[in-house]
Amino acid sequence: MAYAAHTLFSHDPLAARFTRAVEGMRHWRAQRVEFDKVYNELAQMTDRDLADIGISRGQIRDIAKQAADAV
């Protein structure tokens, strides 16, 4: 009785999926950090300061989302 064992060391699908998952979490975290940074900075501004730069308070979330998407 003879058999052959074939093992692939160059490509492990589980390791590749894990690596992509970790990269995805890092990217999501970077986006979240950027969103929080922009949102908090704009939210701390007065309505007058926001008006000076052409932003209304209702636009803050959208602007922070756009900044996070650019990461």
N, C-alpha and C positions, 0 to 999 in steps of 0.2 A: 504494500500500500504506500503510495507516494502522493505528496501534495506539494503545492508551491504557495508560498506566502508572499504577497506583494504589498509593500507598505510605501505610501507616498510621504516623504518627509518635506518635499518642497512646497506643498500646498495643503494646509489643513483647513477645511471649510469652517469648522467650529472656531478656530483661532481667527480666521478672517472675519467672521461675523462678530466676534467679540471685539476685535479691533475697530470695526466700523461702528459698533455700538458705543464704544468709548469715545471715538472721534465725534460722533453725533451728540453725545452728552456734553463734551467740551465746547462744541459749537453752540449748543443751546445755552450753556452757561455764559459764554461770551456775549451772546445776544441779550440774555437777561441782565447781565451787568451793565451793558450799554443802555438798555431800556431804562433801568433804574436810575442810572447816572443822569441821563437827559431829562427824564420825568421829574426827578427830585430837584434838579437845577431850575427847570422852568416853573415848577410848582411853588418854589420859594420866592419867585419874583412877584412884585406887586402887579396889579392890573394895569397900572400906568406904564410900568416898565415893559410889560408884554405888549401893550398897545404901541409903544415906541418902536418895537421890532416887528410889528404887524401880525401879532399872534393873539388870539383870544384864548381865554382859559379853557374853553371847550375843545380846543385843538391840541392841547398838550399831549394827550394820550396818543393821538394819531402821529404827531411829530416824533414822539419817543419810539413808536412802533417802526416808523420809517427808518430812524437811525439804527435801530436794532437789526432790521432786515438788511441793512447795508454792510453789516459785519460779516 
